[in-house]
Amino acid sequence: MTAEYKVLGEIAVITMTNPPVNGLGYSTRVGITDGLSKANDDPAVKAIIITGAGKAFSGGADIKEFGTSKALQEPNLLSVILALEASPKPIVAAIHSVVMGGGLELALGCHYRVVAPGTSVALPEVKLGLLPGAGGTQRLPRVLGVETALNMIVSGEPVKSELLASAPGQKLFDKLAASAESLFDEAVEFAKSVAGKPAAELPLVRNLPCKHPQGDAYFQFARNMVTGMSKNYPAPLKCLEAVRASTTMKFNDGMAEERRLFTQLMLSPESSALRHLFMAERAASKIPDVADDTPKRDIKTVGVIGAGTMGGGISMNFLNAGIPVKILEMKQEALDRGIATIKKNYEAQVKKGKLKQDKYDQRMSLLSTTLSYDDLKDCDLIIEAVFEELGVKETVFKKLDEVAKPGAILASNTSTLDVDKIAAFTKRPQDVVGMHFFSPANVMKLLEVVRGKETAKDVLATVMAIAKKIKKTAVVSGVCDGFIGNRMIEQYSRQAGFLLDEGATPQQVDKAIEKFGFAMGPFRMGDLAGNDIGWAIRKRRATERADMKYSRTADKLCELGRFGQKTGAGWYDYQAGKRDAIPSQVVLDLIEQHRKDEGITPRKISDEEIVQRLVYALVNEGARILEDGIASKSGDIDMVYLTGYGFPIFRGGPMHYASQAGLYNVAEAMKRFAKNPRDDGKFWEPAALIQKLVAEGKSFS
């Protein structure tokens, strides 16, 4: 059992021991109830303390039990809380470090609560598309007041214990300990002070009154606020309804309403997507053949080659984490421009109050520059962010091979090029890895870690650890053209082009996929990134993969110099200093002329077809990436698209979405699209993995 029981004089102590955050899994729940029975059966015991070992009181549900019957197995959390309330002997929760979710609900079931300062207190279930399901929506308003409780439950954000303990009229904490170190001793003293108190006099949160002075008017106001903030997410409004029930119903009726709303949310696709994201994000850091205890190289200094947009953004990540960075450029003017941009970015944060002046000064003090490769000789990690052309990378890596110290990790920020070829430019391919940051690199969470055929395991382990330190979501990819994200986006973009050929307009395609939930449609995305980038890739493809068919509209657009926002014209027109995409008659005329030249009779295309062709193109290529071993699991692909490509979070990523839609239905749609005369039909043959899963009645998850 993951709970320990011991007796100190007349005080019994039940300690949860389920690292890392004392999740309330089945074994822990059994340990609590067994300890409770022992304490109540022992006449020498006069009071009981519940606490958590290590760095948390309890973080709530055990994530290993998510979505399994184990989470409901008796004693479930509701039963444990009822057992606490029914104890004839006083129970004191000694709370420290972290008390969240079910952990807070557990504490609310105790008679008394003593808390250490600095404890993070939260009911974060809304972030998983759920609401607190073990009485949190009914008990928290009774101890903190309706408004404070509702704000905490709807936001899911943690609040420090000392702030809550100082709130007028709060009944959440009976005592704020002097320090974390003195918490246990103070809890013991508190337990002794209530020891032997008659059961009828023990306070229960459920018996406290719960009203709001403005009643319906307040909840209508709150509903309007929450509705405006929770588009596509049903959980915040359900949280509000559950809290409202605490003010209008008897406690047991409110609990029944909480359970009803919780069940609705548990079955919703949005919650399924958010829970999938939660699990996939944690699983992404696990590499099947790289053990958790793999030794890691020490990264104390980082070199960055290139002071452009990517190099500057990459550097900021390390400076933010307190790691010294040395930027290399070939010309002083380029260095000066790059440093000026970094300063400008930080100064904007200072101006907005997001960064304190002393932090800004500290970060800039960690930054140095050089015009000589020799000055990178002591760097532990060197990342090149130079032009995306293999010959340029060759020059850089041959030079790095000469100057970098033994054991230094040499990383390429390439977005499509062969990392094995890049590694072969050195005599140390085991030290070479891809670190593909996404623009703007100081903002975007995704980092594709590209594993070459000779990349050492300790290099991978080190890069995954450093990614966590700079607050990136790292996903491992094998070597192929475009890796995971760009290999898939190419098929998405191809379908977008074919849709224009067949009768759609750029704004119709963008609006349809944005209504589905994408942050930006393919044509607005192209204008933002620069249409010339895709043009260069298609030119390269023309010699490398002549079998790949494309619409010619994008090439014709680029031949007019319409590269996007940077030129003031792309698929849309742009006004100077503004980013508003204005439909362009020039582009509509270009598309119409292209159709005439190709002998295409345009047809009416539904938004449903647009969404399916774009999303299922991602899915089919994603399945092939899994077949090829480029990604080790479908959740990794979803993480790439959720954190790097604007796929709607509430849909859980392309692979999860396909599983929710039903892979049989997805495969049938692909077979329909294969009859499209604009495409060669080969792409739309469902990937072998999809066919296999359909035959077995399984999904990606």
URVENVEN-V301958 format. One record per pair of residues at least 12 apart in sequence whose ideal C-beta (glycine too) atoms are under 6 Angstrom apart, sorted by the first residue. I is the first residue (numbers start at 1). J is the second residue. D is the distance in Angstrom with one decimal. If there is no record, write none. Layout:
I_J_D ; I_J_D
//
This chain:
1_27_5.2 ; 1_30_5.7 ; 1_31_3.8 ; 2_17_5.2 ; 2_18_3.8 ; 2_27_4.6 ; 2_28_4.5 ; 2_31_5.9 ; 3_16_5.2 ; 3_28_5.4 ; 3_31_2.5 ; 3_32_5.4 ; 4_17_5.6 ; 5_35_4.0 ; 5_38_5.9 ; 10_46_4.2 ; 10_195_5.9 ; 11_47_5.5 ; 11_188_5.8 ; 11_191_5.0 ; 12_39_3.8 ; 12_45_4.5 ; 12_48_4.8 ; 13_49_4.8 ; 14_32_5.8 ; 14_35_3.9 ; 14_50_4.9 ; 15_51_5.5 ; 15_53_5.3 ; 16_28_5.5 ; 16_52_4.5 ; 16_58_5.8 ; 17_53_4.7 ; 19_54_5.7 ; 21_56_4.2 ; 21_59_3.1 ; 22_52_4.2 ; 22_56_5.2 ; 22_58_4.4 ; 23_62_3.3 ; 24_61_6.0 ; 24_77_5.8 ; 24_102_4.8 ; 25_62_3.3 ; 25_65_5.5 ; 26_70_5.2 ; 26_73_5.4 ; 29_75_5.1 ; 29_80_5.2 ; 32_80_5.6 ; 33_75_5.1 ; 33_80_5.9 ; 33_83_5.5 ; 36_83_5.7 ; 40_89_5.8 ; 46_195_3.6 ; 46_196_5.1 ; 47_89_5.9 ; 47_90_4.6 ; 47_191_4.1 ; 47_195_4.1 ; 48_89_5.8 ; 48_91_4.7 ; 49_92_5.1 ; 49_94_5.4 ; 49_187_5.4 ; 49_191_5.5 ; 50_93_5.3 ; 51_94_4.0 ; 55_97_5.2 ; 56_97_5.0 ; 56_98_4.0 ; 57_95_4.5 ; 57_96_5.6 ; 57_99_4.5 ; 57_103_5.7 ; 58_103_2.9 ; 59_98_5.4 ; 59_100_5.1 ; 59_103_5.8 ; 60_100_5.1 ; 60_101_2.6 ; 60_102_4.0 ; 60_103_4.9 ; 61_102_5.2 ; 77_102_5.2 ; 77_134_4.4 ; 78_134_5.3 ; 81_109_3.6 ; 81_134_6.0 ; 84_109_4.2 ; 84_110_5.6 ; 85_109_5.5 ; 85_204_5.5 ; 88_199_4.0 ; 90_111_5.1 ; 90_194_4.5 ; 90_197_5.5 ; 90_202_5.8 ; 91_110_4.5 ; 91_111_5.1 ; 92_112_4.6 ; 92_187_5.6 ; 92_190_5.7 ; 92_191_4.7 ; 93_107_4.2 ; 93_110_4.2 ; 93_113_4.7 ; 94_114_5.5 ; 94_183_5.8 ; 94_184_5.9 ; 94_187_3.6 ; 95_107_5.8 ; 95_113_6.0 ; 95_115_4.4 ; 95_119_5.8 ; 96_116_4.0 ; 96_119_5.7 ; 96_180_5.5 ; 96_183_5.3 ; 97_119_6.0 ; 98_120_5.2 ; 99_119_6.0 ; 99_121_5.5 ; 100_122_4.6 ; 100_124_5.8 ; 101_124_6.0 ; 101_125_6.0 ; 102_134_5.7 ; 104_123_5.9 ; 105_134_4.2 ; 105_135_5.4 ; 105_136_4.8 ; 108_139_4.2 ; 108_205_5.2 ; 111_202_4.7 ; 111_203_5.7 ; 112_174_4.7 ; 113_173_5.1 ; 113_174_5.7 ; 114_175_4.6 ; 114_177_6.0 ; 114_186_6.0 ; 114_187_4.6 ; 114_190_5.3 ; 115_161_4.5 ; 115_173_4.8 ; 115_176_5.9 ; 116_177_5.0 ; 116_180_4.2 ; 116_183_4.3 ; 117_162_4.8 ; 119_161_3.9 ; 120_158_4.0 ; 121_159_5.3 ; 121_161_5.6 ; 122_158_3.9 ; 123_136_4.8 ; 123_152_6.0 ; 123_153_5.1 ; 124_156_4.0 ; 126_156_4.3 ; 126_235_4.9 ; 126_236_5.9 ; 126_239_5.8 ; 127_156_4.6 ; 128_274_4.9 ; 128_275_5.2 ; 128_278_5.9 ; 129_235_4.8 ; 129_270_4.7 ; 129_271_3.0 ; 129_274_4.1 ; 130_265_5.1 ; 130_271_5.6 ; 131_238_5.5 ; 131_239_4.6 ; 131_242_5.5 ; 131_262_5.6 ; 133_262_4.0 ; 137_242_3.7 ; 137_243_5.2 ; 137_258_5.0 ; 138_246_4.7 ; 138_254_4.6 ; 138_255_5.7 ; 138_258_5.9 ; 139_205_4.6 ; 141_210_5.2 ; 141_243_5.7 ; 141_246_4.8 ; 142_205_5.4 ; 142_208_4.0 ; 142_210_4.8 ; 143_171_4.3 ; 143_172_4.2 ; 143_205_5.9 ; 144_170_5.7 ; 144_172_5.6 ; 146_212_4.4 ; 150_243_4.9 ; 153_239_4.9 ; 154_226_5.9 ; 154_236_4.9 ; 154_239_5.1 ; 175_190_5.9 ; 206_251_4.7 ; 210_246_4.9 ; 210_247_5.4 ; 211_247_5.5 ; 212_247_5.5 ; 219_244_5.1 ; 222_240_5.9 ; 226_240_5.5 ; 232_650_4.7 ; 233_270_5.8 ; 233_650_6.0 ; 234_268_5.9 ; 235_265_5.5 ; 238_261_4.6 ; 238_265_5.6 ; 242_258_4.7 ; 242_261_5.2 ; 245_257_4.2 ; 269_660_5.6 ; 270_650_4.7 ; 273_650_5.5 ; 273_651_5.6 ; 273_652_3.0 ; 276_652_4.6 ; 276_656_4.9 ; 280_635_3.3 ; 280_638_5.5 ; 280_639_5.3 ; 283_635_5.4 ; 284_475_5.1 ; 284_636_5.4 ; 284_639_5.0 ; 285_464_5.8 ; 287_476_5.6 ; 288_632_5.6 ; 290_457_5.0 ; 290_460_5.5 ; 290_461_5.6 ; 294_457_5.5 ; 294_458_5.8 ; 294_461_4.1 ; 295_458_5.4 ; 296_461_5.2 ; 296_462_4.5 ; 296_465_5.4 ; 297_462_4.5 ; 299_380_4.6 ; 299_381_5.1 ; 299_466_5.3 ; 300_380_5.6 ; 301_324_5.0 ; 301_379_5.0 ; 301_380_5.5 ; 302_318_4.8 ; 302_323_5.7 ; 302_325_5.0 ; 302_381_4.9 ; 303_326_5.0 ; 303_376_4.2 ; 303_379_3.7 ; 303_382_4.0 ; 304_325_5.9 ; 304_327_5.0 ; 304_383_5.3 ; 305_328_4.8 ; 305_384_4.2 ; 305_396_6.0 ; 306_385_4.0 ; 306_386_4.8 ; 307_327_5.1 ; 307_329_4.7 ; 307_334_5.6 ; 307_335_5.3 ; 307_338_2.5 ; 310_385_4.2 ; 310_413_6.0 ; 310_441_5.6 ; 311_385_3.9 ; 312_338_5.0 ; 312_341_5.1 ; 312_342_5.1 ; 313_440_5.1 ; 313_441_3.0 ; 313_442_4.2 ; 314_383_5.9 ; 314_385_5.7 ; 314_437_5.4 ; 314_441_4.8 ; 315_327_5.8 ; 316_442_3.9 ; 317_442_5.9 ; 317_470_4.2 ; 319_363_4.3 ; 319_366_5.3 ; 319_367_6.0 ; 321_469_5.2 ; 321_470_4.9 ; 324_366_4.6 ; 325_367_5.5 ; 326_368_4.9 ; 326_370_5.9 ; 327_369_5.1 ; 328_370_5.3 ; 335_369_5.0 ; 346_360_5.0 ; 373_399_5.1 ; 373_403_4.9 ; 374_403_5.7 ; 376_403_5.9 ; 377_403_5.1 ; 377_405_5.9 ; 380_408_5.9 ; 381_409_4.7 ; 382_410_5.5 ; 383_411_4.5 ; 383_413_5.9 ; 383_435_5.7 ; 384_396_4.9 ; 384_412_5.5 ; 385_413_4.5 ; 390_417_5.7 ; 393_422_5.3 ; 394_425_5.0 ; 397_422_5.8 ; 397_425_4.1 ; 397_426_5.4 ; 398_425_5.3 ; 401_426_4.0 ; 401_427_5.8 ; 409_431_5.7 ; 409_459_5.5 ; 410_431_5.5 ; 410_432_5.0 ; 411_433_5.3 ; 411_435_4.1 ; 412_434_5.4 ; 413_437_5.7 ; 415_436_5.6 ; 415_486_5.7 ; 416_481_5.8 ; 416_482_4.9 ; 416_486_5.5 ; 419_434_4.5 ; 419_450_4.8 ; 419_452_4.5 ; 419_479_5.1 ; 420_452_5.0 ; 420_453_5.5 ; 420_479_5.3 ; 423_452_4.9 ; 429_454_4.1 ; 430_454_5.2 ; 430_456_4.2 ; 432_452_5.9 ; 433_455_5.0 ; 433_459_5.4 ; 433_463_5.7 ; 434_450_2.6 ; 436_448_3.9 ; 438_644_4.7 ; 445_472_6.0 ; 445_473_4.8 ; 445_643_4.4 ; 446_473_5.7 ; 446_643_4.1 ; 446_644_3.4 ; 447_467_5.0 ; 447_472_4.1 ; 447_474_4.7 ; 448_475_5.9 ; 448_477_5.2 ; 448_483_5.3 ; 449_463_5.3 ; 449_474_5.1 ; 449_476_5.0 ; 450_477_5.2 ; 450_483_5.7 ; 451_476_5.7 ; 452_479_5.9 ; 473_639_5.9 ; 473_643_4.8 ; 475_636_4.8 ; 475_639_5.2 ; 475_640_5.3 ; 477_630_5.8 ; 478_629_5.8 ; 478_630_4.1 ; 480_630_5.2 ; 484_625_5.9 ; 484_631_5.4 ; 484_637_5.9 ; 484_640_4.9 ; 485_640_4.8 ; 485_644_5.5 ; 488_618_5.0 ; 488_621_4.6 ; 488_622_5.7 ; 491_617_4.3 ; 491_621_4.5 ; 492_614_5.4 ; 492_617_5.1 ; 492_618_5.4 ; 493_522_5.8 ; 494_550_6.0 ; 495_613_4.6 ; 495_614_5.6 ; 495_617_4.7 ; 496_509_5.7 ; 496_522_4.1 ; 497_551_3.1 ; 497_553_5.9 ; 497_554_5.8 ; 498_551_5.5 ; 498_678_4.6 ; 500_553_5.2 ; 500_591_5.4 ; 501_551_5.0 ; 501_600_5.8 ; 501_678_5.5 ; 503_602_3.6 ; 503_603_4.6 ; 503_605_5.2 ; 504_605_4.7 ; 506_523_3.9 ; 506_571_4.5 ; 507_583_5.3 ; 509_521_5.9 ; 509_610_5.5 ; 510_523_5.3 ; 510_524_5.3 ; 512_607_3.9 ; 512_610_4.1 ; 512_611_5.7 ; 513_614_5.6 ; 516_611_4.9 ; 517_648_2.7 ; 517_651_5.9 ; 518_646_5.3 ; 519_646_3.3 ; 520_646_5.7 ; 523_571_3.9 ; 524_581_5.4 ; 527_564_3.6 ; 527_565_5.4 ; 527_570_3.7 ; 527_571_5.5 ; 527_572_6.0 ; 528_565_5.9 ; 530_563_5.4 ; 530_564_5.2 ; 531_558_5.4 ; 531_563_5.0 ; 531_564_5.1 ; 531_570_5.4 ; 532_558_5.9 ; 532_563_4.5 ; 535_558_4.3 ; 538_550_5.9 ; 549_680_5.3 ; 553_591_5.7 ; 553_594_5.3 ; 556_590_5.8 ; 571_587_5.8 ; 572_584_5.6 ; 612_669_5.4 ; 616_666_5.9 ; 616_669_6.0 ; 618_654_4.2 ; 619_654_5.1 ; 619_658_4.4 ; 620_687_5.4 ; 622_637_4.6 ; 622_654_5.8 ; 622_655_5.5 ; 623_687_3.6 ; 623_689_4.5 ; 623_690_5.0 ; 624_687_4.9 ; 626_689_5.7 ; 627_689_5.1 ; 634_655_4.0 ; 634_700_3.8 ; 637_655_5.2 ; 638_653_2.5 ; 638_655_5.3 ; 638_656_5.3 ; 641_653_5.1 ; 641_654_5.6 ; 655_700_4.5 ; 659_699_3.6 ; 659_700_4.9 ; 659_701_5.1 ; 663_690_5.8 ; 663_693_5.3 ; 663_694_5.1 ; 663_699_5.8 ; 664_694_5.2 ; 667_686_4.3 ; 667_690_5.6 ; 667_694_5.4 ; 670_684_4.9 ; 670_686_4.9
//
